[in-house]
Amino acid sequence: RFGLGLTSKDEKIGSFRLRIAPEGSTMDGKPVLLTVGSATGKVWSAAERRTRSLRNDGQLVGLVDKEGVESGPTATKDAVLTLVSYLTIAPTANLTLDGEVPLAGAATLELFYL
């Protein structure tokens, strides 16, 4: 999850998360399956055709073209990914809303070549 900024009283506005959806995602024209790996890229979960969150805890998300693969991402030349964002706003009873409150969320996507 990534933050959305603060109110004028330094209260957290909320958060958002980004997920990769396999629906509509392809790698070299083939359907994408997703796997989650350790920060070192040495240990990977079994690849599945299910939505995965982009992580900010050091874990990696890899692209695979065969279900059940646990050896890590598959080499690819072209990847097209469907990114979905989810926004959560803190309860307004807990926020000082004395004017317009701009949302200030940002995330950086890093690509690693393993």
N, C-alpha and C positions, 0 to 999 in steps of 0.2 A: 504494500500500500504506500501511496505517496500523499503528502499533505497538500491542502488547498489554500494555505495561508492562514493569517490571523486577523481577528477583528481589531478595532482600535484599542481594545483592552487586553490584547495579546491572548485571546481565546482561540483555540483551534477551530477552524470553520468546518472541517471535515476531511475526507480523504477520497482518493480514487485509485482504482487498480486497472491495469491493462491485462488482457488475456489474448492468447492466440487461439482462434477457433479453427479446427480442421476443416469445417465446412467452407468451401470456396478457396481453401489454401492448397497450393500445389508446389511441387519441387520438380523441375525439369518436366513439367506437364503431368506428373503423377500425383495422386492424392497424398497428403501429408499425414503422418502419424507423429506424435510428440513424445519425447522422453525427457525426464528430469535427471540432471547429473549433479554430482558433488562439485564444489568450487574448483577442485583440481582437474575435473573432467575424467577422473579415473574410474568412478563408479556411476552407473546409469540404471534407471528404472526400466522395466519392460515398456517398449513403445506401445502406445494406445491411440486410438482415434477418439480422443476426448479433449475438451478445452483445457488449457493450462495457463496459469497466471505467469506473467513475466515477474521475475523475482527481484527483490532488492536485499536479499539475505546472503548473496554469494552463490546460490545454486544456479545452475545453468539449465536452459531449455534447448533441447536439440531436435532436429528434423530427421525423420527416418521414413523410409518408403516401404517397410515390411513390419507387420504386427509382431510383437513379442521380442524384438531385437533388444538386447541388453548391453551391447558392445559400444554404444555411443552413436553419435550422429552419422548419417550417410553423406558422403561427398555429393555436392550438388553445384550446378552452374547457375541456375536461375530458380529463385524462390519467390512466390507470391503468397503473402500471408494476410489473413483476415484478422485485424486487430479490433477487439471490442473493449470499450471503456465502461466502467461502472463507477458512479459517483455516489458518495454518501455524505449527506450534510448532517452536522451535529444537531441535536434537538434545539429549536429556537429558544426554548425556555432557559437554556444554558448559555445563550449568546447575547452579548450586548449589541443590539441592532438599532443604533441611533442614526443611521444613514445608510447610504449605499455601501455594500461590502463587496469589493472586487475579489474574484477567485484568482489565485496566483499559483496554480499547480503546474509543475513541469516534471518531465522524466526524460532521461537520456537512455537510449537503447544502444547497447554495446554488442558488436559482433565479434566473436572469437573464432579463429580458424584453428581447429584442433588437428 
